[in-house]
Amino acid sequence: MSKILIRPAKEDESPLVLDFIKQIAAYERLSHLVEATESMIHEALFVNHDCEAIIAFCEGVPVGFALYYYSFSTFKGKKGLYLEDLFVKEEYRHKGYGKALITYLMRISKTIKVGRMEWSCLDWNQPAIDFYLSLGAKPMDDWTVFRIDEKELEQL
């Protein structure tokens, strides 16, 4: 692995973050669901502080990112870190960049004493599943994710 730099996204990098979001959506075969715009990402990251993003660089080239936010566990009585997206460009995979990104988030989690880190993974994404298992992550087989989108919210 070449020298890697991981740092929080800067305010002028909303287009880069959106580009990574579009790349992960393409990888997950979900590009048709991306509604986010640069201004929406900028507002979420730097105005409302709804979430945070970190970017990995290899010799100055952006190669991956992670976007996360804080949740709260009533069982733990502490906040948690929820990893929304973790993505490394294909040509940089299997070189330690994904592990460096998630390790960075683990350090943040440890520093601020979160109760846990959580994320979702598509059940067909075996390379990601294997990667997460190698880190000691455990799948939550007893839980099912439910969702209500804006359309359903408007109908209430």
C-alpha positions as a Markdown table, in Angstrom:
| # | Residue | x | y | z |
|---|---|---|---|---|
| 1 | Met | 0.0 | 0.0 | 0.0 |
| 2 | Ser | 1.3 | 3.4 | -0.9 |
| 3 | Lys | 1.3 | 6.2 | 1.6 |
| 4 | Ile | -2.3 | 6.9 | 2.6 |
| 5 | Leu | -3.9 | 10.0 | 4.1 |
| 6 | Ile | -7.3 | 9.9 | 5.6 |
| 7 | Arg | -8.9 | 13.1 | 6.7 |
| 8 | Pro | -12.4 | 14.7 | 7.1 |
| 9 | Ala | -13.9 | 16.0 | 3.9 |
| 10 | Lys | -13.5 | 19.7 | 3.4 |
| 11 | Glu | -16.3 | 22.1 | 2.6 |
| 12 | Asp | -15.3 | 22.4 | -1.1 |
| 13 | Glu | -15.3 | 18.6 | -1.5 |
| 14 | Ser | -19.1 | 18.1 | -1.7 |
| 15 | Pro | -18.8 | 17.3 | -5.4 |
| 16 | Leu | -16.2 | 14.6 | -4.6 |
| 17 | Val | -18.3 | 13.1 | -1.9 |
| 18 | Leu | -21.3 | 13.0 | -4.2 |
| 19 | Asp | -19.1 | 11.4 | -6.9 |
| 20 | Phe | -18.2 | 8.6 | -4.4 |
| 21 | Ile | -21.9 | 8.2 | -3.5 |
| 22 | Lys | -22.7 | 7.7 | -7.2 |
| 23 | Gln | -19.8 | 5.2 | -7.5 |
| 24 | Ile | -21.0 | 3.1 | -4.6 |
| 25 | Ala | -24.6 | 3.3 | -6.0 |
| 26 | Ala | -23.3 | 2.0 | -9.3 |
| 27 | Tyr | -21.4 | -0.8 | -7.6 |
| 28 | Glu | -24.5 | -1.7 | -5.7 |
| 29 | Arg | -26.6 | -1.6 | -8.8 |
| 30 | Leu | -28.7 | 1.2 | -7.3 |
| 31 | Ser | -27.8 | 4.3 | -9.4 |
| 32 | His | -31.4 | 4.8 | -10.2 |
| 33 | Leu | -32.1 | 5.6 | -6.6 |
| 34 | Val | -29.6 | 8.5 | -6.2 |
| 35 | Glu | -31.5 | 11.7 | -5.7 |
| 36 | Ala | -28.7 | 13.6 | -3.8 |
| 37 | Thr | -27.3 | 16.8 | -5.3 |
| 38 | Glu | -24.0 | 18.6 | -4.5 |
| 39 | Ser | -26.0 | 21.3 | -2.6 |
| 40 | Met | -27.9 | 18.6 | -0.6 |
| 41 | Ile | -24.6 | 16.9 | 0.3 |
| 42 | His | -23.0 | 20.2 | 1.2 |
| 43 | Glu | -25.9 | 21.2 | 3.4 |
| 44 | Ala | -26.0 | 17.8 | 5.2 |
| 45 | Leu | -22.3 | 17.7 | 5.8 |
| 46 | Phe | -21.4 | 21.4 | 6.5 |
| 47 | Val | -24.6 | 23.3 | 7.3 |
| 48 | Asn | -26.8 | 21.0 | 9.3 |
| 49 | His | -24.0 | 18.6 | 10.3 |
| 50 | Asp | -26.4 | 15.6 | 9.8 |
| 51 | Cys | -23.4 | 13.4 | 8.9 |
| 52 | Glu | -19.7 | 13.4 | 8.4 |
| 53 | Ala | -17.4 | 12.1 | 5.7 |
| 54 | Ile | -13.8 | 11.1 | 5.6 |
| 55 | Ile | -11.7 | 10.7 | 2.4 |
| 56 | Ala | -8.8 | 8.4 | 1.8 |
| 57 | Phe | -6.0 | 9.7 | -0.5 |
| 58 | Cys | -3.2 | 7.8 | -2.1 |
| 59 | Glu | -0.4 | 10.1 | -3.1 |
| 60 | Gly | -2.9 | 13.0 | -3.4 |
| 61 | Val | -5.5 | 11.0 | -5.4 |
| 62 | Pro | -8.9 | 10.4 | -3.7 |
| 63 | Val | -9.3 | 6.7 | -3.6 |
| 64 | Gly | -12.2 | 6.1 | -1.2 |
| 65 | Phe | -14.5 | 7.5 | 1.4 |
| 66 | Ala | -16.8 | 6.8 | 4.3 |
| 67 | Leu | -19.9 | 8.7 | 5.3 |
| 68 | Tyr | -21.3 | 8.2 | 8.8 |
| 69 | Tyr | -23.5 | 9.7 | 11.5 |
| 70 | Tyr | -24.3 | 9.2 | 15.1 |
| 71 | Ser | -27.2 | 7.2 | 16.4 |
| 72 | Phe | -28.3 | 6.3 | 19.9 |
| 73 | Ser | -28.6 | 2.9 | 21.5 |
| 74 | Thr | -31.2 | 2.8 | 24.3 |
| 75 | Phe | -29.8 | -0.6 | 25.3 |
| 76 | Lys | -26.3 | 0.7 | 25.6 |
| 77 | Gly | -27.3 | 4.1 | 26.9 |
| 78 | Lys | -24.7 | 5.6 | 24.6 |
| 79 | Lys | -24.5 | 7.0 | 21.1 |
| 80 | Gly | -23.3 | 4.8 | 18.3 |
| 81 | Leu | -21.6 | 5.4 | 15.1 |
| 82 | Tyr | -23.6 | 4.4 | 12.0 |
| 83 | Leu | -21.5 | 3.8 | 8.9 |
| 84 | Glu | -23.8 | 4.7 | 5.9 |
| 85 | Asp | -21.3 | 4.2 | 3.1 |
| 86 | Leu | -17.8 | 2.8 | 2.8 |
| 87 | Phe | -16.3 | 2.8 | -0.7 |
| 88 | Val | -12.9 | 2.3 | -2.3 |
| 89 | Lys | -12.3 | 2.6 | -6.0 |
| 90 | Glu | -11.9 | -0.7 | -7.7 |
| 91 | Glu | -8.3 | -0.3 | -8.7 |
| 92 | Tyr | -7.4 | 0.4 | -5.1 |
| 93 | Arg | -9.3 | -2.5 | -3.5 |
| 94 | His | -7.5 | -5.3 | -1.6 |
| 95 | Lys | -4.6 | -2.9 | -0.8 |
| 96 | Gly | -5.6 | -1.9 | 2.7 |
| 97 | Tyr | -7.5 | 1.3 | 2.0 |
| 98 | Gly | -10.9 | 0.0 | 3.2 |
| 99 | Lys | -9.3 | -1.3 | 6.3 |
| 100 | Ala | -7.6 | 2.0 | 6.9 |
| 101 | Leu | -10.9 | 3.9 | 6.5 |
| 102 | Ile | -12.8 | 1.6 | 8.9 |
| 103 | Thr | -9.9 | 1.6 | 11.4 |
| 104 | Tyr | -10.0 | 5.4 | 11.3 |
| 105 | Leu | -13.7 | 5.2 | 12.2 |
| 106 | Met | -13.0 | 2.7 | 15.0 |
| 107 | Arg | -10.5 | 5.1 | 16.5 |
| 108 | Ile | -13.1 | 7.9 | 16.4 |
| 109 | Ser | -15.6 | 5.5 | 18.0 |
| 110 | Lys | -13.1 | 4.5 | 20.8 |
| 111 | Thr | -12.1 | 8.2 | 21.4 |
| 112 | Ile | -15.7 | 9.4 | 21.9 |
| 113 | Lys | -16.7 | 6.2 | 23.6 |
| 114 | Val | -19.6 | 5.1 | 21.4 |
| 115 | Gly | -21.5 | 1.9 | 22.5 |
| 116 | Arg | -21.1 | 0.3 | 19.0 |
| 117 | Met | -20.5 | 0.8 | 15.3 |
| 118 | Glu | -23.1 | -0.5 | 12.9 |
| 119 | Trp | -23.7 | -0.6 | 9.2 |
| 120 | Ser | -25.7 | -2.5 | 6.6 |
| 121 | Cys | -24.4 | -4.6 | 3.8 |
| 122 | Leu | -26.2 | -6.0 | 0.8 |
| 123 | Asp | -26.6 | -9.8 | 1.2 |
| 124 | Trp | -25.0 | -10.5 | -2.2 |
| 125 | Asn | -21.9 | -8.5 | -1.6 |
| 126 | Gln | -19.7 | -11.4 | -0.4 |
| 127 | Pro | -16.4 | -9.5 | -0.7 |
| 128 | Ala | -17.7 | -6.8 | 1.7 |
| 129 | Ile | -19.2 | -9.5 | 4.0 |
| 130 | Asp | -15.8 | -11.3 | 4.1 |
| 131 | Phe | -14.0 | -8.1 | 4.8 |
| 132 | Tyr | -16.3 | -7.2 | 7.7 |
| 133 | Leu | -16.1 | -10.6 | 9.2 |
| 134 | Ser | -12.3 | -10.4 | 9.0 |
| 135 | Leu | -12.5 | -7.3 | 11.2 |
| 136 | Gly | -14.5 | -9.2 | 13.9 |
| 137 | Ala | -17.9 | -7.7 | 12.9 |
| 138 | Lys | -20.9 | -9.9 | 13.5 |
| 139 | Pro | -23.9 | -10.1 | 11.2 |
| 140 | Met | -27.2 | -9.3 | 13.0 |
| 141 | Asp | -29.2 | -12.3 | 11.7 |
| 142 | Asp | -32.1 | -11.7 | 14.0 |
| 143 | Trp | -32.9 | -8.2 | 12.7 |
| 144 | Thr | -34.7 | -7.0 | 9.6 |
| 145 | Val | -34.3 | -3.5 | 8.2 |
| 146 | Phe | -37.6 | -1.7 | 7.7 |
| 147 | Arg | -38.0 | 1.6 | 5.7 |
| 148 | Ile | -40.6 | 4.2 | 5.0 |
| 149 | Asp | -39.6 | 6.5 | 2.2 |
| 150 | Glu | -40.8 | 10.1 | 1.6 |
| 151 | Lys | -43.7 | 8.9 | -0.6 |
| 152 | Glu | -45.1 | 6.8 | 2.2 |
| 153 | Leu | -44.5 | 9.6 | 4.7 |
| 154 | Glu | -46.5 | 12.0 | 2.5 |
| 155 | Gln | -49.4 | 9.6 | 2.4 |
| 156 | Leu | -49.7 | 9.6 | 6.2 |
